[in-house]
Amino acid sequence: MTGAVLGDGTRLDVDVVVMGVGSVPVTGWLANSGIQLADVSVGGGILTDEIGRTSAPHVWATGDVAAWPDRNGRNRRVEHWSSAVEQARILAQALTGVQAPGTLPVPTFWSDQYGLKIQAVGHPSGEDTVHIVEDDGRGFLAYYEAGDLLTAVVGAGKPREVRRMRSKVHAAAPIDSVLPREMMPHP
């Protein structure tokens, strides 16, 4: 059998299926604690401010359970060890009185699978416009766009190309400043 069957029974013919598996934060034990939790529709977790403070005095949260604000002010959990490291760095700076940056760096992740490095920078969304910039049959490079801005880059087998786009994603560069000329829309 080839293809994918959706929850509503619709069958799609596809060549490849990619499945992403996340986690559900265990926060039930915080009921009635005074600590504000993020809505499950946005991933759940413990709501924090930009330096990890929760709604309860002297309580901080980092890592997979913490829903920190992104550069757009939306709280979200990021389930990658690199984000937990960045959160801990910011929290340590805040606790020791050192000026912390205003927002977390753009999240990144990578995984080596079957000899291929798979990477993402930013927050790719199913609602974004996706531009396949490179596809050589073994690897690919895709740019994600929302509101004419670069929101994420995802690649497989293109580590240098993904890495060099991190600053562009962090700056929310205009998509037309990063797309190859041959991919630009014609007037």
C-alpha positions as CSV (number, residue, x, y, z in Angstrom):
1,M,0.0,0.0,0.0
2,T,1.2,3.5,-0.8
3,G,-0.4,6.7,0.4
4,A,-1.8,8.1,3.6
5,V,-5.2,7.8,5.2
6,L,-6.4,10.8,7.1
7,G,-8.4,10.8,10.3
8,D,-11.6,11.5,8.3
9,G,-10.9,8.5,6.0
10,T,-9.7,10.5,3.0
11,R,-6.9,8.7,1.2
12,L,-4.0,10.6,-0.3
13,D,-1.5,9.1,-2.8
14,V,1.9,10.2,-1.6
15,D,5.5,9.1,-2.3
16,V,6.8,9.9,1.2
17,V,5.2,10.2,4.6
18,V,7.1,12.1,7.4
19,M,5.8,11.8,10.9
20,G,6.7,14.2,13.7
21,V,6.1,13.0,17.2
22,G,6.0,15.5,20.1
23,S,5.3,15.3,23.7
24,V,2.5,16.4,26.1
25,P,3.8,18.2,29.1
26,V,2.7,16.8,32.5
27,T,1.3,19.8,34.3
28,G,-1.8,18.4,36.1
29,W,0.1,18.4,39.4
30,L,0.2,22.2,39.1
31,A,-3.6,22.5,39.4
32,N,-4.6,25.2,42.0
33,S,-0.9,26.2,42.4
34,G,-1.3,29.7,41.1
35,I,1.0,28.9,38.2
36,Q,-0.7,29.9,34.9
37,L,-0.6,27.1,32.2
38,A,-0.7,27.5,28.5
39,D,-3.7,26.3,26.6
40,V,-3.5,22.8,25.2
41,S,-4.3,24.1,21.7
42,V,-0.9,25.8,21.6
43,G,1.0,22.9,23.1
44,G,0.3,23.3,26.8
45,G,3.0,23.8,29.3
46,I,3.8,26.5,31.9
47,L,3.4,30.1,30.7
48,T,6.5,32.3,31.3
49,D,7.7,35.7,30.4
50,E,10.8,36.4,28.3
51,I,13.2,35.4,31.1
52,G,11.4,32.3,32.4
53,R,9.3,33.8,35.2
54,T,6.0,32.1,35.8
55,S,2.8,33.7,37.3
56,A,3.9,32.6,40.8
57,P,6.5,34.5,42.7
58,H,10.0,33.0,42.7
59,V,9.0,30.2,40.3
60,W,10.8,29.9,37.0
61,A,10.4,27.3,34.2
62,T,12.7,26.2,31.4
63,G,12.9,23.3,29.0
64,D,10.2,21.2,27.3
65,V,7.5,22.1,29.8
66,A,8.0,25.9,29.5
67,A,6.0,28.0,27.1
68,W,8.2,31.0,26.5
69,P,7.2,34.0,24.3
70,D,8.6,34.0,20.8
71,R,9.6,37.2,18.9
72,N,5.9,37.7,18.0
73,G,4.9,37.6,21.7
74,R,3.2,34.2,21.4
75,N,4.0,31.7,24.1
76,R,5.0,28.3,22.8
77,R,7.0,25.3,23.9
78,V,10.0,24.2,21.8
79,E,11.0,20.6,22.4
80,H,14.6,20.8,21.4
81,W,17.6,20.6,23.8
82,S,19.2,23.7,22.1
83,S,16.2,25.8,23.2
84,A,16.4,24.4,26.8
85,V,20.1,25.5,26.8
86,E,19.3,29.0,25.6
87,Q,16.4,29.3,28.1
88,A,18.8,28.3,30.9
89,R,21.4,30.8,29.8
90,I,18.8,33.6,29.8
91,L,17.4,32.6,33.1
92,A,20.8,32.4,34.7
93,Q,21.6,35.9,33.4
94,A,18.3,37.2,34.8
95,L,18.9,35.6,38.2
96,T,22.4,37.0,38.5
97,G,21.4,40.5,37.4
98,V,23.0,40.4,33.9
99,Q,21.0,42.0,31.1
100,A,19.2,39.2,29.2
101,P,18.3,39.5,25.5
102,G,14.8,40.5,24.7
103,T,13.8,37.3,23.0
104,L,15.1,33.7,22.6
105,P,17.2,33.0,19.5
106,V,15.4,31.3,16.7
107,P,14.9,27.6,17.6
108,T,16.9,25.0,15.7
109,F,17.0,21.3,15.7
110,W,18.7,18.6,13.7
111,S,18.7,14.8,13.5
112,D,21.0,12.4,11.7
113,Q,18.8,9.8,10.0
114,Y,20.2,7.1,7.6
115,G,23.2,9.2,6.7
116,L,21.2,12.3,6.1
117,K,21.2,15.4,8.4
118,I,17.7,16.8,8.8
119,Q,17.5,20.4,10.2
120,A,15.0,23.1,10.9
121,V,15.5,26.8,11.9
122,G,12.5,28.8,13.1
123,H,8.9,27.8,13.4
124,P,7.7,26.0,10.3
125,S,3.9,26.0,10.1
126,G,1.4,24.2,7.9
127,E,-0.2,27.6,7.3
128,D,3.0,29.1,5.7
129,T,3.8,29.2,2.0
130,V,6.6,26.7,1.3
131,H,9.2,27.4,-1.4
132,I,11.3,24.3,-2.3
133,V,14.6,26.0,-3.1
134,E,16.7,22.9,-3.8
135,D,15.7,19.3,-4.4
136,D,18.4,17.0,-5.7
137,G,16.6,13.7,-5.1
138,R,18.6,12.9,-2.0
139,G,18.3,16.2,-0.1
140,F,16.2,19.4,-0.1
141,L,16.1,22.9,1.1
142,A,12.7,24.6,1.8
143,Y,12.0,28.2,2.9
144,Y,8.8,29.0,4.8
145,E,7.0,32.3,4.3
146,A,4.2,34.1,6.1
147,G,3.2,37.6,5.4
148,D,6.1,38.0,2.8
149,L,8.6,37.2,5.6
150,L,10.9,34.2,6.1
151,T,9.7,32.3,9.1
152,A,11.7,29.0,8.9
153,V,14.1,27.0,6.8
154,V,14.0,23.2,6.7
155,G,16.5,21.0,5.0
156,A,17.8,17.5,4.6
157,G,21.4,16.9,3.4
158,K,22.0,20.7,3.2
159,P,23.6,21.6,6.5
160,R,25.6,24.6,5.4
161,E,22.7,26.1,3.5
162,V,20.4,25.7,6.6
163,R,23.0,27.1,9.0
164,R,23.7,30.2,6.9
165,M,19.9,31.1,6.9
166,R,19.6,31.2,10.7
167,S,20.3,35.0,10.9
168,K,17.8,35.6,8.1
169,V,15.1,33.7,9.9
170,H,15.9,35.5,13.2
171,A,15.7,38.9,11.3
172,A,12.4,37.8,9.6
173,A,14.0,38.8,6.3
174,P,11.6,39.6,3.4
175,I,11.2,36.5,1.4
176,D,12.1,38.2,-1.8
177,S,15.6,39.0,-0.3
178,V,16.4,35.3,0.1
179,L,14.7,33.5,-2.7
180,P,16.9,32.7,-5.7
181,R,16.2,35.0,-8.6
182,E,14.8,32.3,-10.8
183,M,12.1,31.6,-8.1
184,M,11.0,35.2,-7.8
185,P,7.4,35.9,-9.0
186,H,7.2,37.6,-12.3
187,P,5.1,40.8,-12.5
